[in-house]
Amino acid sequence: MFGNYLIGLREGLEASLVVCILIAYLVKTGRRDKLPPVWTGVGSAVVLSMAFGAVLQFGSSQLTFEAQEALGGSLSVISVGLVTWMVFWMRRTARHLKTELHGKLDAAIAMGTTALVVTSFLAVGREGLETALFIWSAVQATGDGYNPLIGAALGLLTAVVLGWLFYRGALRINLAKFFTWTGAMLVVVAAGVLAYGVHDLQEAGWLPGLHSLAFDISSTIPKDSWYGTLLKGVFNFQPDPTVLQLVVWLLYLVPTLAVFFGLFGRRAEAVAPRPAA
């Protein structure tokens, strides 16, 4: 539940901040008459995201086992790619997000009501579709009934409350640091989703090595124990991963975190020769 709560909070807060920035800008510039088109776009984006999640959930249940595993594995890989891109993008643009949205909103207002609806729809819809896909992939990875959905819903609800507090000016935090540390935690969660996606593709017969285990500590950390469930829910930990799962997990997690925190860049600067006097 915690892992999916983090996903809902991190992804939902981005959408909440976007909505708050759009609404606050229109209110402060005396353009309250433009609020209905913005809310129309936001509502349409939310409906589309929920419909997308429903299609993923109910549509996949009609497929054969191999097709379900192939679909789940493929979408897990895609969702990890999207979330990774989003995490890096948000860390880079968090400080300039308000200015960027203000510029797009001014251009949309000049073009008319339809452009305003489309702008707000795209601003929220991109976050919503990414959130729906990543939450669905994470839910499939944990396989823990409705608990992951409850965690994600609580995360989204918390994001809405925080967004409202941001709008009212009652809560001020360093967004750059917030998105840096939550982004790093999301990378860890994404690594587990990616490993589980690889396992799905192995079960579908798309990738080899299904029965080549890297290790098996199921007797030490049983899957049905409370701590096994906790590790699986938070990190998508598996006590008996295949060799390919472990390799993919390491190849994704270590370089991604290193680049995310700028370790390679700092190391290069440290060893760079100083110019002669």
ZIRAPE-V724041 format. One record per pair of residues at least 6 apart in sequence whose ideal C-beta (glycine too) atoms are under 6 Angstrom apart, sorted by the first residue. I is the first residue (numbers start at 0). J is the second residue. D is the distance in Angstrom with one decimal. If there is no record, write none. Layout:
{{I J D} {I J D}}
This chain:
{{0 146 4.9} {0 150 3.5} {0 232 5.9} {1 233 5.1} {2 188 5.2} {2 232 5.4} {2 233 4.7} {3 137 5.5} {3 147 4.3} {3 150 3.8} {3 151 4.2} {4 150 4.0} {4 153 5.5} {4 154 4.2} {5 184 5.9} {6 133 5.9} {6 134 5.7} {6 137 5.9} {7 151 4.0} {7 154 2.4} {7 155 4.3} {8 154 3.9} {8 157 5.4} {8 158 5.4} {9 181 4.7} {9 185 5.6} {10 130 3.9} {11 155 4.1} {11 158 3.0} {12 158 4.2} {12 161 6.0} {13 126 5.1} {14 123 5.2} {14 126 4.2} {15 158 5.0} {15 159 5.8} {15 162 2.7} {17 122 5.0} {17 123 5.9} {18 41 5.7} {19 162 5.2} {19 165 5.3} {19 166 4.4} {20 97 5.3} {20 100 4.9} {21 37 5.5} {24 101 5.5} {24 104 6.0} {25 33 5.2} {25 34 5.8} {33 115 6.0} {36 112 5.0} {36 115 4.2} {36 116 4.7} {37 119 4.5} {39 116 5.2} {40 116 4.3} {40 119 3.2} {40 120 3.7} {41 119 5.4} {41 123 5.1} {43 120 5.3} {44 120 5.0} {44 123 4.0} {44 124 3.7} {44 127 5.1} {47 124 5.9} {48 127 3.1} {48 128 5.7} {48 131 4.7} {51 128 5.8} {51 131 4.8} {52 131 4.0} {52 135 5.8} {55 135 4.7} {59 67 5.5} {59 70 5.5} {65 203 5.0} {68 199 4.4} {68 202 4.5} {68 203 3.9} {69 203 3.9} {71 139 5.0} {71 199 4.6} {72 196 4.4} {72 199 3.2} {72 200 3.7} {74 136 5.8} {75 136 4.3} {75 192 5.3} {75 196 2.8} {76 196 5.0} {78 132 4.5} {78 133 4.5} {78 136 4.4} {79 189 4.7} {79 192 5.6} {79 193 4.5} {81 129 5.1} {82 133 5.2} {82 189 5.4} {85 129 5.9} {86 182 4.1} {86 185 5.7} {89 178 5.0} {90 178 5.5} {90 179 5.7} {90 182 5.6} {93 174 5.0} {93 175 5.0} {93 178 5.0} {94 175 5.8} {103 118 5.7} {107 114 4.2} {107 115 4.6} {107 118 4.0} {134 151 4.8} {136 192 5.2} {137 192 5.6} {138 147 4.4} {140 192 5.2} {140 195 3.8} {140 235 5.0} {141 147 5.1} {141 231 6.0} {141 232 5.5} {164 170 3.9} {186 255 5.3} {186 256 5.8} {190 248 5.3} {190 251 5.2} {190 252 4.1} {191 234 5.1} {191 235 2.5} {192 235 6.0} {193 251 5.4} {194 244 4.5} {194 247 6.0} {194 248 4.4} {195 235 5.5} {197 243 5.9} {197 244 5.1} {197 247 5.1} {198 244 5.6} {200 206 4.5} {201 209 4.2} {208 241 5.3} {208 242 5.8} {208 243 4.6} {211 241 5.7} {211 242 4.9} {212 239 5.5} {212 241 5.9} {213 240 5.3} {213 242 4.7} {213 245 4.2} {215 239 4.3} {216 238 4.8} {217 238 4.6} {217 239 5.5} {220 227 4.9} {220 238 4.7} {221 227 5.3} {230 236 3.8} {257 263 5.8}}
